[in-house]
Amino acid sequence: MNKLIKSIFYEQIKSKAIPLIFLIFAAIFIIIPIIGVNESLGMSDYILENSTLTFVFQLVFLGLSVGMICCGDMKDKVANYEVLSGHSRIQVYMARFITSVLIGTVLTMVLSFLPVLTGTAVYGWGDRLSFREVIIRQLLYVFPYLRLTAFLVFVSFLVRNKYVMMAIGVILGIGSLLSFTIFSAVSSCVYISVYNLKYLSDYVTWQIYNINSGGVYKYYTGSSAITTELVLGTIGVSLLMVVIYWIAGYALFRKSEMY
């Protein structure tokens, strides 16, 4: 199976599609905070008002990468050759599952941290939120990302088309923003991956009014404190769903015709 994983990695590097898309997304997430952050308030102020920047459009990249890894070679019937060369179906499936998790989840995590690190490096952090707590919250993103990657692997073997998976990635990112507005009442939960990410990026905010020479001054601040319930719920539900999606994906792959 190690040879299969290495061959998939090599193919992705050789095709240059995922590296190129990653660089495009990385450039976007570097530029946005440089343009949008208020220099006098720092990055914490920007994150307080725009926390979805750290995960929403990263989901588009995740969908694109999983689609390319799992469905990119279906047209060439590569899995047939892998089985004929002595590999079992479980090895063929696991190679794509593990590669999707490694490439998709790791690179998506990098894209999630880029805005925060870039804005902080250029303008400083500020005092609206605790930098340590925000970083811990973002480190917890890895669990919903793992869950979502496993789900997308399952879907990829269901639709068996990389272009459909790319479309799903785009819909996932844009649809998440819309759903947070339409279904705001359920935005704080750990049972759906995108809402889990929203829960992790939700900060308790309040406004402080003060009067100075310029009149009434409104100051936004917030709390990024992390509850035990949030941490345990995020980890527990995510790991459980990863196992469920892994089993469901293999059951689908095992009974289907080879590409």
Secondary structure in CASP SS format (residue, H / E / C, confidence):
PFRMAT SS
TARGET T0000
AUTHOR 0000-0000-0000
METHOD secondary structure of the structure
MODEL  1
M C 1.00
N H 1.00
K H 1.00
L H 1.00
I H 1.00
K H 1.00
S H 1.00
I H 1.00
F H 1.00
Y H 1.00
E H 1.00
Q H 1.00
I H 1.00
K H 1.00
S H 1.00
K C 1.00
A H 1.00
I H 1.00
P H 1.00
L H 1.00
I H 1.00
F H 1.00
L H 1.00
I H 1.00
F H 1.00
A H 1.00
A H 1.00
I H 1.00
F H 1.00
I H 1.00
I H 1.00
I H 1.00
P H 1.00
I H 1.00
I H 1.00
G H 1.00
V C 1.00
N C 1.00
E C 1.00
S C 1.00
L C 1.00
G C 1.00
M H 1.00
S H 1.00
D H 1.00
Y H 1.00
I H 1.00
L H 1.00
E H 1.00
N C 1.00
S H 1.00
T H 1.00
L H 1.00
T H 1.00
F C 1.00
V C 1.00
F C 1.00
Q H 1.00
L H 1.00
V H 1.00
F H 1.00
L H 1.00
G H 1.00
L H 1.00
S H 1.00
V H 1.00
G H 1.00
M H 1.00
I H 1.00
C H 1.00
C H 1.00
G C 1.00
D C 1.00
M C 1.00
K C 1.00
D C 1.00
K C 1.00
V H 1.00
A H 1.00
N H 1.00
Y H 1.00
E H 1.00
V H 1.00
L H 1.00
S C 1.00
G C 1.00
H C 1.00
S C 1.00
R H 1.00
I H 1.00
Q H 1.00
V H 1.00
Y H 1.00
M H 1.00
A H 1.00
R H 1.00
F H 1.00
I H 1.00
T H 1.00
S H 1.00
V H 1.00
L H 1.00
I H 1.00
G H 1.00
T H 1.00
V H 1.00
L H 1.00
T H 1.00
M H 1.00
V H 1.00
L H 1.00
S H 1.00
F H 1.00
L H 1.00
P H 1.00
V H 1.00
L H 1.00
T H 1.00
G H 1.00
T H 1.00
A H 1.00
V H 1.00
Y H 1.00
G C 1.00
W C 1.00
G C 1.00
D C 1.00
R C 1.00
L C 1.00
S C 1.00
F H 1.00
R H 1.00
E H 1.00
V H 1.00
I H 1.00
I H 1.00
R H 1.00
Q H 1.00
L H 1.00
L C 1.00
Y C 1.00
V H 1.00
F H 1.00
P H 1.00
Y H 1.00
L H 1.00
R H 1.00
L H 1.00
T H 1.00
A H 1.00
F H 1.00
L H 1.00
V H 1.00
F H 1.00
V H 1.00
S H 1.00
F H 1.00
L H 1.00
V H 1.00
R C 1.00
N C 1.00
K H 1.00
Y H 1.00
V H 1.00
M H 1.00
M H 1.00
A H 1.00
I H 1.00
G H 1.00
V H 1.00
I H 1.00
L H 1.00
G H 1.00
I H 1.00
G H 1.00
S H 1.00
L H 1.00
L H 1.00
S H 1.00
F H 1.00
T H 1.00
I H 1.00
F C 1.00
S H 1.00
A H 1.00
V H 1.00
S C 1.00
S C 1.00
C C 1.00
V C 1.00
Y C 1.00
I C 1.00
S H 1.00
V H 1.00
Y H 1.00
N H 1.00
L H 1.00
K H 1.00
Y H 1.00
L H 1.00
S C 1.00
D C 1.00
Y C 1.00
V E 1.00
T E 1.00
W E 1.00
Q E 1.00
I E 1.00
Y E 1.00
N E 1.00
I E 1.00
N E 1.00
S C 1.00
G C 1.00
G E 1.00
V E 1.00
Y E 1.00
K E 1.00
Y E 1.00
Y E 1.00
T E 1.00
G E 1.00
S E 1.00
S C 1.00
A C 1.00
I C 1.00
T C 1.00
T H 1.00
E H 1.00
L H 1.00
V H 1.00
L H 1.00
G H 1.00
T H 1.00
I H 1.00
G H 1.00
V H 1.00
S H 1.00
L H 1.00
L H 1.00
M H 1.00
V H 1.00
V H 1.00
I H 1.00
Y H 1.00
W H 1.00
I H 1.00
A H 1.00
G H 1.00
Y H 1.00
A H 1.00
L H 1.00
F H 1.00
R H 1.00
K H 1.00
S C 1.00
E C 1.00
M C 1.00
Y C 1.00
END
